[in-house]
């Protein structure tokens, strides 16, 4: 069983890291970038952001030139003539084209060209007169202005729509930053988890080997009746304990390797890269600088408040009565010859002038206000959520700072203990060379040093986990 565990540990470490000749510098930064590139959720968030940006640009359609055209063919066959004047049938074509432009002030300008060509078959003015074919062409260009005086006055509708789309885009941007932040944190935690798991396996293998040497030493001495049976049982219990620790370390190594790979899109529990070892890494005593106010969670809620405010402004604007002043001026000509009709369009004796004012308003004002009330409630909810999230993040930062201070103290004590155990072992080695110590003592002190190193590595791992969480508050 012992040989099986040792062989399995060596195989696990060999699979988890390539030989020294093929060392790959796979830092936590390189691994995090690889994880970020393999996340379909982040790609989806980026697509949603690009969609929001495209929708924001669509607001420009409200103030961009618009072309409208309409072509109509008519074929009207009437019943037999019983009244005059009249005709037996009518055929014709109508072409209408216009270009309109809405300005940022809300003013709408429109230029229209209207051409009609109508052919009357068997047209007559009286029942007794013979019917003749008659063709009439009409051309009427016109220019129209429409100015909102109440709803949408001074371009308020366009401005509110632009603000709403911009705020919605900001929400998507903040949401993408939150997802990126979560992925980065998960990547760093997976990296340091694998680093600690590898170190733990190596140290557990060392402590098991030392425990086996202690057991062999006790057995040899018991055969000489120099040790009691209780010493042998204690040595056997030590081996079984270290064997259990190694098995737990191997299970955690496999789980950590699988999590490490899955995060970057690889379905395997074997990691071929060499990553940093916590046994050789020191811990920074300085507290990282963090800022709660700059967190994307708060930025997204602020953007949601802006969305609700813009939606409320849009709803309130739509609830206003529509009062528009309009005027149009046009020219017209009508002849039986198309060329003459077009040439005579500029005749100043045939103008068309229209002016007026239009009012459109709903009568149930309570129903109209419901939309703005809903937006107002959503904004109030977002404001309360902002305060609650700020408190939650502040508590999280305070808690992490306290945990880090305690973890630093634990790390310092573990490091000090390791130094003492190292000095103790070195002193015992000197005593052994002078014939004043035993092999058993050396083995026991080696065991103590290995366990002290494991304690220091575990304390360092705790600090690195906390620092990874605190680094997310620097975004």
N, C-alpha and C positions, 0 to 999 in steps of 0.2 A: 504493500500500500504506500509506503514511504517512497519507494523508488518510483511508483506511478505518479505520485504528486510532484516529485522533483522533475521527472521527465515532462509532465504536462506543463509545469511552470516554465521550464526552459523553452518548450515549443511555443507557448503563448507569447513569451517575450520575443522569440525569434520572429513570430508572425507579426507582432506589433511593431517591430522596428527592423529595418534592413541592416546588413553588416556595415561596419565602420567605413569600409571603402566606398559605400554608396550612400553616404550621409546626405540627407535632404534637409535643408534648413526650412522647416515648416513652422513659421512663427504664428502667433495668435492673429496677427494682422493679415497674413496671407490666407490663413484658414477662414477668417471672417469674410474676406472678399469672395472666396470660393463659395461660401454658404450663401452670401447675398445674391450671387449670380445664378444660383440653382433654385431659387424660390419662386414657384409659379404664382404664389400669392402676391409677392411684390410686383411681378410683371402685370398681374391683373390690376393692382392698385395704380401702376403707372399708366395702364390703358385707360382707367377711369379718369385719371387726372388729365390725360390728353383729350378725352372726350369732353370733359368740363371746359378745357381751354377752347376746343372747337365750338362748343355751345356759346361760350362768352363772345367769340368772334361773330356769332350769328346775330348779335345785337346790331352789328353794323348794317345788317340788311334793312333795318328800319330807316336808315338815313342814306341808303344807296339808291341810285337811279333804278327805276322799275320800267320795264317795257311790257305793254299789253297790246295784243292784237286780236282781231276777230274778223273772220271771213265767213259770209253767209250767202247761200244761194237759195232763191225763192222760186217756186213754181206753183202759182195759184190758179186753179181752173174753177171758174164760177159756174153756177147753174145758168140755164138760158136766160137771156136778158128780158126783164119785164119792166125795168125802170130805166130812165135815162137821167143824167149821163151814166155810162157804164162801159164795161168791156167784157169780153168773153173769157180771157185768161191773162195772166200776168206772169212774167218771168223777170228775174233781175238778180243782181249781185250787189252785195254791200261789203265794203272793206273799211275797217276802223282800226287805227293804230294810235297809241298814245305813249308818251314818256312822262313819268312822274318822279318827283323828288321831294322827300320830306326832310326838312332841315332840323337842326338841333333845337331850334326855337319852337318846333311843333308845326310850323307853317308848311303846308302842302302846295306845291306848284305842279300843274299838269298841262301839257301841250297835246292836243288831240287833232287828228286828221280823220275826217269822215267823208267817204266817197260812196255814193249810191248811183247805180245805173239800173233803170227800170224800163222794161219794154211791155207796152199794153197792146194786146192783140184785139182787133175788131173794136176799137174804141169809137164811140159816137156820143154826141151831145144830146140827141133826140132819137126817139124810136123810128121816126120816118127817115132820118138821115142815114146814108150808108156808113158802115164801120170802116175805120182806117187803123193802120198800125201806128202807134205813137211811142217814141223813145225819149226819156227824160233822164238827164244826168245832173246830180247835185253834189257839190263839193263844199264842205264847211269846216275850215280849220278854226280852232278856238284855243284860248289860253285861260286857265282857271286857277284861282288862289283860294285856299281854305285855311282859315286861322282859328284854332281853338281859343276860346275865351275863358273857359272854366276848367273842364277836365282836360288835362294834358297841356294846359297853357304854359308857355315858356319852356316847352320841351320836358316837363316834369316826368311824363310817362316814360320817355326814352331814358332819362337819367336814372329813374328807379329801376328799370329793367337792367340797365348796365350794372348798377350797383348790386342787384340781386345775383346776376350771373357771376360777377367778380367774387362775391362772397361765397357762392357755391363752389367755385374753383378753389378758393382758399381752404375750404373744408376738405376737399379731396386731397389737396397738397398736405395738409396737416395729418390727415388720416394715413397717407403714405409714409410720412415721417414716423408716426407712431408704430406702424408695422415694421419699418426698417429698424427702429430702436429695439423692438422686441426680438427681432431676428438676431441683431448684433449681440444682445444680452444672452440669448440662448446659445449662440456660437461660442462666446467666451466661456460660459459655464461648461459646455460640452468639452472644450479644449482643456480647461484646467481639471475637469473630472477625469479625463483620460490620463493626463499627466500624473495626477495623484494616484490613480489606479496602477499605473506602471511602477511608480516608485514603491507603492505598497507591496506589490508582488515581489519586487527585488528584495526589499527589506525582510518580508515574510519568509522568503526562501533562505536568506542568510540566517535568520533566527531559528528556522527549522533545522538547518545544517548544524548550527551550534548546539541546539538541544539534543540532536542525535549524537554528537560527540560527547556531550555530558552523560547521556545514557550509557554509551559504550564505556566511558571511563568508570562510571559507578559499577557497571556489571563486572568489569575486570577487577575492581577492588573488592567487590562482594565475593567473588570467587576465591579471594585470598582472606576472606573473613575480616576485611578491614572496614566494611560498611554494613549497616543494618538493612533489613528488608524495607523499612520505611523510607530510606534514602532512595532505594531502587524504585519504589512505587512513586515517589515524588518526581524522579527523573522521567519515568514513563508518562506520568500525567503532564509534565512539561512538554514532552514530544507531542502527545495527543493534542494539547492546547495549541501548539504552534502549527500542527498539521491542519487543525480546523481553521486557524487564522489564514493560512495559505489558501485553503480551499475557498474561503469567503472572498479573499483578495482576487483569486482567479475568476470567480463568478462575476465580481464587480468589474474586472478588467474587460471581460467579454461584453457585458452590458454597456459599459462606457464606450468601447470601440464601436458597437453597433449604433449607439446614439450619435457618436462622432461622425460616422459615415452617412447615416440617414439624413442628417442635417444638410449635407452637401449632395444629396441625391444618389448615394451609393448604398445598395442593399447588401451589406456584408458586415461581418463582425471581425474583420481583419483589417488593420491599419498598417500600411506599408511605409508611411512617412515617420521620420524621427522628429519628435516635438520636444519642447523644452522640458527639463526635469526640475521639479520643485526642490530636489535635493541640492541643486546648485544655484538656486535663485534666492535672492535676499528680498526682504520686505521693506517697503518705504514706510518710515515712521510718520511722515507728514500727512495730514488729512487732505484729501483731494478737495479742490474748490468746486462747489456745485451751486446751481441756481434753479430754484423751483419755478420762478416766473417765466423762464425761457423754455419750459417743457412743451412739447407739441400737443400733449393732452389739453393743456390750458389754451394753447393757440387755437385748437380745433373748436373748443367751446366758445371762445371769443368770436370765431368765425361764424359759429351757429347763431350767436346773438346778432351778428351783422346780417345773417340770412333772414332771421325772424324780423329784424327791424326793416330790412328792405322789402320783405314780403308784406309787412304791415303798411309800408308806404305805398306799395303797388295797390293793395286792397283798398286803402283809403282814397287813392286817386281814382280807382275804378268806380268807387261809390259816389263820386261827384256827378252832378248832372252834366251832360254834354251840351255845350252851347258853342256853336261854331258860326262864324261869319264867313260868307263865301261870295265870290264875284267871278264872273267869267266874261270875256269879250271875244267875239268871233266874227269871221267874215263868211259870206256864203254867195254862191252863184248857182243858177239853174237854167240849163239850156238843153236843146235836143242834140247838141254836138259836144262831145267830150272835150275836145281840144279848146273850144271856145269857153266851156265851163271852167276849165283850169286857168285860162288866161284872164278871165273876168273875176277871179276870186278877190283881187285887191281893189275892186270897185268900192269906193267909200260910201256909196249910197245904199249898200245892203249889209249893214253891221247887225250883230246880235249882242246885246248887253244884258247880263243877268246879275242881280245883286240880291242878297237875302241873308237870313239868319235862321238857324235850325236849333231846336231845343229837343233834347231826348233825356228823360229822367225816369227812373223807376218810382213807383208810388209807395211801395212797401219799404220804408227806410230801415226797419229793424232787420229784415233779411239781408239788406245790403251791408249793414254794419257787422253782420256775423263773421264775415271773412276777415275783417280787420281785427275783430275781437279774438278770433282764433290765433292769428299771428301774434297778437299782444300777449296772450297766455303762453305761447311757445317761447317768446323772448323772456318772459319772467321765469319760466322753467329753466331756460338755459343760464340765466343769471344766477339762480339758486344752485344749479349744478356746478357752475364755475366756482362759487364759494366753497361748496362741499369738496370738489376735487382739489382745490388749493389746500384745504386743510388736510386732506388725505395724503397728498404728496409731501406736504411739510412734515406730517407725522412720520412718513416713511423715511424721509431724509434724516430726521432727528434720530429715529430708531437705528438706522444704518450707521450713523456717526457714533452712537453709543456702543453698538455692537463692534464697530471697528476698534474703538478705544479698548474695549475689553479683549478683543482678539489680539491686538498688539501686545497687551500685557501678557496674555497667555503665550504668545509667540516668544516674547523676551524670556519668560520663565522657562519655556521648553528649550530655547537655545542655551540658556545658562545651565540647565540640567545636562544637556548634551555635552557641553564643555567640561562640566565636572566629571561626568562619566568617562569622557575621553582622558582627562588627567588621571582619573582613578585607574583606568586600564593601563595607561603608560607607566604609572608608578608601580602597578602590580607586575608589569613586564620586567621592570628593573629589579624588583624584588625576586622574581623568578630566576633571572640570570644570576643573581647572587645566592641562589639556593634557599631563599627565605619565603617562597610561595610554592603553590602547587598548580598543576595543569587544570584541576577542577576550578580553582579560583579564577584563573585566566578565562576559562570558558564561561563562567558565570558573569564575569565583568564584561566580556564581549557581548553576551546576551543583553546585559543592561544597557550598553552603549547603543546597540541596534534598536532596542525599544525606545530609547531616548531620541534617536534620530527619527524614528517613525512618528513620535510625538511632535517633534519640531516640524516635520513635513506636513503633518495633519494640521497643525496650527497655521502654517504658511498657506495651505490650501484654503482654510477658512478666511484668511485675510484677502486672498486673491478673489474669492467668490464675492465678498463684500465690496471690494474695489470695483469689480465688474458691474455690480449693481449701482454703485455711486457714479461710475463713469456715464451711465445713461442720463444722469441729471446735468451733464455738461452740454447736452445737445441744444 
